[in-house]
Amino acid sequence: MGRYLRAGVIVLLLASCGGGGNFSAPRDLENACSIVNERPRYLAAMRQTERRWGVPIHVQMATIHQESKFIGNARTPVRWSLGVIPMGRQSSAYGYAQALDGTWEEYQRETGKRRARRDDIRDATDFMGWYMTKTEQRNGVSKHDARNQYLAYHEGHAGFARGSYNSKPWLLTVSNNVAARANRYEQQLRACRRA
C-alpha cells in the first residue's frame, strides 16, 4: 500500500508542475473581472504585454475572446470531404491567440523566443503585443483601436492595407463585436480596479 501511495503522490506532484495543462475556458467570459479573478495569471501576462508593447489589457482580452474563447489549445475545425473523409484543419491557427504557424515562427525569430508556445498565455499575449505593434507601425492603427486591430489581425497586414475585409460583411460584424466587448471589458476592469 505504501508503494502505491508514494506513486500516487509523485504522479500528483508531476501533474501540478505542468503549469498550463488546464486549457479550459474561464467560467464567465462575459465579465472581465470574473476572468481575471479566476485566472490571475492571465491578468499578469496581459499586464506584462501592456508594459512591453503598449497594447491595453481590454484589447488583448477581447481579441483572445474572439479567437479562442480563452481555450489554450484551441484549433480550427477539421475540413471534411464528402462529409466523411477528414481533409485536415482549416488552417494552422492554434492556441489562445490562434496564431498561424508561419506568423508564430516569424514572432519567435524576431523576438528571440524560440521556446515560446501558443498554448502558454504569457507567450500568446506577448505575440499579440508584437503583432499589434507591427500593425500600428505598418498600417497606422492605434493599439487602442480594437476594431481595426482585429481586422488587421484577421486579414494580415497586407490584407488590411488592401481593405480585403470590406468584401466580408460577416468579418465587419465580428470586428464591431470585438470593439464592443473591448469597451465592456475596459469598463468592467475599471469597476473592479484590476487594470
C-alpha positions in Angstrom: 0.0 0.0 0.0 2.8 2.4 0.8 4.3 2.0 -2.6 1.1 2.8 -4.4 0.5 5.8 -2.1 4.0 7.1 -2.9 3.5 6.6 -6.6 0.2 8.5 -6.4 1.8 11.4 -4.6 4.6 11.5 -7.3 2.0 11.5 -10.1 0.1 14.3 -8.4 3.3 16.4 -7.9 4.3 15.9 -11.5 0.8 16.9 -12.7 0.9 20.0 -10.6 4.2 21.1 -12.1 2.8 21.0 -15.7 1.8 24.7 -15.4 -0.5 25.0 -18.3 -2.4 21.8 -18.7 -5.7 23.5 -17.9 -6.8 24.6 -21.3 -10.5 25.1 -20.5 -12.1 28.5 -20.7 -12.9 30.5 -17.6 -16.5 30.1 -16.3 -17.8 33.6 -17.1 -16.5 35.0 -20.3 -18.8 38.0 -20.2 -17.2 39.5 -17.2 -13.5 40.6 -17.3 -13.3 40.8 -13.5 -14.5 37.2 -13.2 -12.0 36.1 -15.8 -9.0 37.7 -14.0 -10.2 36.6 -10.6 -10.5 33.0 -11.8 -7.2 33.1 -13.7 -4.9 35.7 -12.1 -2.0 34.6 -14.4 -4.0 35.8 -17.4 -4.0 39.3 -15.9 -0.3 39.1 -15.0 0.5 38.1 -18.6 -1.6 40.8 -20.1 -0.1 43.5 -17.8 3.3 42.4 -18.9 2.3 42.7 -22.5 0.8 46.1 -21.9 4.0 47.3 -20.3 6.2 45.8 -23.1 4.2 46.6 -26.2 1.6 49.2 -25.1 -1.5 47.1 -26.1 -4.3 47.7 -23.5 -5.5 44.7 -21.5 -9.1 45.1 -22.6 -8.0 45.0 -26.3 -6.0 41.8 -25.6 -8.9 40.2 -23.8 -11.4 41.0 -26.5 -9.2 39.6 -29.2 -8.5 36.4 -27.2 -12.2 36.0 -26.5 -12.9 36.2 -30.3 -10.1 34.0 -31.3 -10.2 31.2 -28.8 -12.7 32.0 -26.0 -9.7 31.7 -23.7 -9.2 28.0 -24.6 -5.4 27.5 -24.6 -5.3 24.6 -27.1 -8.0 25.8 -29.4 -7.7 24.7 -33.1 -9.7 25.4 -36.2 -12.3 22.8 -37.2 -11.4 19.8 -39.4 -12.5 20.0 -43.0 -14.3 17.0 -44.4 -14.7 15.7 -48.0 -18.0 14.1 -48.8 -18.8 14.5 -45.2 -16.7 11.5 -44.1 -13.1 11.9 -45.2 -11.0 14.2 -43.0 -9.0 16.7 -45.1 -7.0 18.4 -42.3 -7.7 21.6 -40.4 -9.0 24.8 -41.9 -5.7 26.5 -41.0 -2.6 26.0 -38.8 -4.1 28.5 -36.2 -3.6 27.3 -32.7 -3.7 28.4 -29.1 -5.1 31.4 -27.2 -4.1 33.8 -30.0 -4.9 31.5 -32.9 -1.5 32.3 -34.4 -0.7 30.7 -37.7 2.5 28.5 -37.9 4.3 31.0 -40.2 3.4 34.1 -38.2 4.3 32.4 -35.0 7.7 31.3 -36.4 8.3 34.9 -37.5 7.5 36.1 -34.0 9.9 33.6 -32.5 12.7 34.6 -34.8 12.2 38.4 -34.3 11.8 38.3 -30.5 14.4 35.5 -29.9 11.7 33.5 -28.0 12.4 30.1 -29.6 10.7 28.2 -26.8 7.5 30.3 -26.9 4.4 28.2 -27.0 1.0 29.2 -28.4 -0.8 27.4 -25.6 1.0 29.5 -22.9 -1.0 32.6 -22.0 2.2 34.7 -21.5 3.6 33.8 -24.9 0.2 34.2 -26.6 -0.3 37.7 -25.2 3.3 38.7 -26.0 2.7 37.5 -29.5 -0.4 39.7 -29.7 1.5 42.7 -28.5 4.2 42.1 -31.0 1.7 41.7 -33.9 -0.4 44.7 -32.9 2.7 46.8 -32.6 3.6 45.8 -36.2 0.0 46.7 -37.2 0.5 50.2 -35.7 3.8 50.6 -37.5 2.8 49.2 -40.9 -0.9 50.3 -41.0 -1.1 53.2 -38.7 -3.7 51.6 -36.4 -3.7 52.7 -32.8 -3.2 49.9 -30.3 -6.3 51.2 -28.5 -8.4 50.6 -31.7 -9.8 47.1 -31.0 -11.9 47.1 -34.2 -9.2 47.8 -36.7 -6.5 45.9 -34.8 -8.8 42.9 -35.0 -9.4 43.4 -38.7 -5.6 43.5 -39.3 -5.1 40.6 -37.0 -7.6 38.5 -39.0 -6.6 39.7 -42.5 -2.9 40.1 -42.1 -1.1 43.4 -42.6 -1.2 43.3 -46.4 -4.8 42.2 -46.5 -5.8 45.0 -44.1 -3.9 47.5 -46.2 -5.8 46.3 -49.3 -9.1 46.6 -47.5 -9.9 42.9 -48.0 -12.3 43.0 -45.1 -14.6 45.3 -47.0 -15.8 42.3 -49.1 -16.6 40.3 -45.9 -19.7 41.7 -44.1 -19.5 38.9 -41.5 -16.0 40.0 -40.6 -17.0 43.6 -40.2 -19.8 42.5 -37.8 -17.3 40.4 -35.9 -14.8 43.3 -35.6 -17.6 45.6 -34.3 -18.4 42.9 -31.7 -14.7 42.8 -30.7 -14.7 46.6 -30.3 -17.9 46.4 -28.2 -16.5 43.7 -26.0 -13.2 45.6 -25.5 -15.2 48.6 -24.3 -17.3 46.4 -22.0 -14.2 44.7 -20.6 -12.5 48.1 -20.1 -15.4 49.4 -18.0 -15.6 46.2 -16.0 -11.9 46.2 -15.3 -12.1 49.8 -14.1 -15.0 48.9 -11.8 -13.2 46.0 -10.2 -9.9 48.1 -10.0 -7.8 45.5 -11.8 -6.3 47.4 -14.7 
